[in-house]
């Protein structure tokens, strides 16, 4: 046999091994709902975006019901800058007046959402874009933030159209997910006042996973996962472990809301949560269908 023939045979064996490794996971997750929060570098790197879309289509083809929730902070900031409007943040949350909310809806519910829908469709899927306005899906309430200054603790900071999830009617998402369609959700909710509210995408993903009693919630990030103080990846964490790691400062800053979202989802009935490195090609498939995974699993 020629060297080229041996190489092809070796490559074929490797592919067969990968498929056999994936088989029990495919069997386990068939007909299960998996919510994936799409964000970070995976949303702006063209290669990662295409790989993500193919991951989602493959999940659907093997009988899993993927639901995608996405963010879009950098894209919102970019358009605001082009319009000559400065972005203002308080404790990591964007101050969102009526004019900014118009831009948020345009970017999240329009440009970003339809870009993801188009990518999935181009790769053989049937994606449908949604915001919380569709099917009266996400009910929001306005966030009122207290001032961190002890001398002004009674003062309420008005963030404008920034909200949190009050309740979710996921019937439209459930219907789509259990058909041939893939729901792609922009995190915009509607308040009792009829106004639109910008909601953190991690929170929306967590609440959708809770309501649908999803098998898994997967959060894509720009980090390898949850790291200890020496930079080593931690996995197999419980809710008690997360509380301890926050208390001792191992989990801090931007990872705190993600882990809080994860523990809330677990308490709400989601079987497992994964915080994974979205900078890795095919990160979702690696986490779902291999023994190794590419991040932190919480249970």
Long-range contacts (C-beta under 8 A, 24 or more apart in sequence): 18-290, 21-289, 21-290, 21-291, 22-289, 22-290, 25-288, 25-289, 25-290, 26-62, 26-63, 26-64, 26-289, 29-63, 29-64, 29-215, 29-216, 29-288, 30-62, 30-63, 30-64, 31-63, 31-64, 31-65, 32-64, 32-65, 32-214, 32-215, 32-216, 33-64, 33-65, 33-67, 33-177, 33-209, 33-212, 33-213, 33-214, 33-215, 34-59, 34-64, 34-65, 34-66, 34-67, 34-214, 34-215, 34-216, 34-217, 34-218, 34-288, 35-66, 35-67, 35-69, 35-205, 35-208, 35-209, 35-212, 35-214, 35-216, 35-217, 35-218, 36-66, 36-67, 36-68, 36-69, 36-205, 36-218, 36-220, 36-284, 37-69, 37-70, 37-71, 37-201, 37-202, 37-205, 37-217, 37-218, 37-219, 37-220, 38-68, 38-69, 38-70, 38-71, 38-116, 38-220, 38-278, 39-70, 39-71, 39-201, 39-202, 39-219, 39-220, 39-221, 39-278, 40-220, 40-221, 40-222, 40-278, 40-279, 41-222, 41-278, 41-279, 42-220, 42-278, 42-279, 42-283, 43-70, 43-71, 43-72, 43-74, 43-112, 44-74, 45-279, 47-281, 48-278, 48-279, 48-281, 49-119, 50-119, 50-123, 51-281, 51-282, 52-119, 52-220, 52-278, 52-283, 52-284, 53-116, 53-119, 53-120, 53-122, 53-123, 53-125, 54-123, 54-282, 55-282, 55-283, 55-284, 55-285, 56-120, 56-125, 56-182, 56-284, 57-120, 57-123, 57-124, 57-125, 57-182, 58-285, 59-284, 59-285, 59-288, 60-125, 60-180, 60-182, 61-124, 65-177, 65-178, 66-177, 66-182, 67-173, 67-177, 67-182, 67-183, 67-185, 67-208, 67-212, 67-214, 68-116, 68-120, 68-127, 68-182, 68-183, 68-184, 68-185, 69-185, 69-187, 69-201, 69-204, 69-205, 69-208, 70-108, 70-112, 70-113, 70-116, 70-184, 70-185, 70-186, 70-187, 70-201, 71-108, 71-187, 71-200, 71-201, 71-202, 72-107, 72-108, 72-112, 72-186, 72-201, 75-107, 75-111, 75-112, 76-103, 76-104, 76-107, 76-108, 79-103, 79-106, 79-107, 90-145, 90-157, 90-159, 91-145, 91-148, 92-254, 92-257, 93-143, 93-145, 93-159, 93-162, 93-200, 94-159, 94-162, 94-198, 95-159, 95-160, 95-162, 96-159, 96-160, 96-161, 96-162, 96-198, 97-160, 97-161, 98-160, 98-161, 100-160, 100-161, 101-160, 101-161, 101-195, 101-196, 101-197, 101-198, 104-161, 104-188, 104-196, 104-198, 105-131, 105-188, 105-196, 108-186, 108-187, 108-188, 108-198, 109-133, 109-186, 109-188, 112-186, 113-184, 113-186, 116-184, 117-184, 120-182, 120-184, 125-182, 126-180, 126-181, 126-182, 127-181, 127-182, 127-183, 127-184, 128-176, 128-181, 128-182, 128-183, 128-184, 129-184, 129-186, 130-172, 130-173, 130-183, 130-184, 130-185, 130-186, 131-185, 131-186, 131-188, 132-185, 132-186, 132-187, 132-188, 132-189, 132-190, 132-199, 132-204, 133-188, 133-190, 133-196, 134-172, 135-169, 135-171, 135-172, 135-173, 136-169, 136-190, 137-168, 137-169, 137-170, 137-172, 137-173, 137-185, 138-165, 138-168, 138-187, 138-188, 138-189, 138-190, 138-199, 138-204, 139-165, 139-166, 139-167, 139-168, 139-169, 139-189, 139-190, 139-191, 139-192, 140-164, 140-165, 140-166, 140-189, 140-190, 140-191, 140-197, 140-199, 141-166, 141-191, 141-192, 141-197, 142-191, 142-197, 161-195, 161-196, 161-197, 161-198, 162-197, 162-198, 162-199, 163-189, 163-191, 163-197, 163-198, 163-199, 164-199, 164-200, 164-203, 165-189, 165-199, 165-203, 165-204, 165-207, 166-191, 168-207, 168-208, 168-211, 170-208, 170-211, 170-212, 173-208, 173-212, 174-212, 177-212, 200-257, 202-257, 202-258, 202-261, 203-257, 203-261, 205-261, 206-261, 206-262, 206-264, 206-265, 206-268, 206-270, 207-268, 209-265, 209-268, 209-270, 210-264, 210-265, 210-268, 210-269, 210-270, 211-268, 213-269, 213-270, 214-270, 214-271, 215-270, 215-271, 215-272, 216-270, 216-271, 216-272, 216-273, 216-274, 216-288, 217-262, 217-265, 217-270, 217-272, 217-273, 217-274, 218-273, 218-274, 218-276, 218-284, 218-287, 218-288, 219-258, 219-261, 219-262, 219-273, 219-274, 219-275, 219-276, 220-276, 220-277, 220-278, 220-283, 220-284, 221-258, 221-275, 221-276, 221-277, 221-278, 221-295, 222-277, 222-278, 222-279, 223-255, 223-277, 224-277, 224-294, 224-295, 225-275, 225-276, 225-277, 225-294, 225-295, 225-296, 226-250, 226-251, 226-255, 226-259, 226-275, 226-296, 233-295, 233-296, 234-296, 235-293, 235-295, 235-296, 235-297, 236-297, 236-299, 237-296, 237-297, 237-298, 237-299, 238-298, 238-299, 239-263, 239-266, 239-267, 239-298, 242-298, 259-298, 262-298, 263-298, 266-298, 266-299, 271-299, 272-297, 272-298, 272-299, 273-297, 273-298, 273-299, 274-298
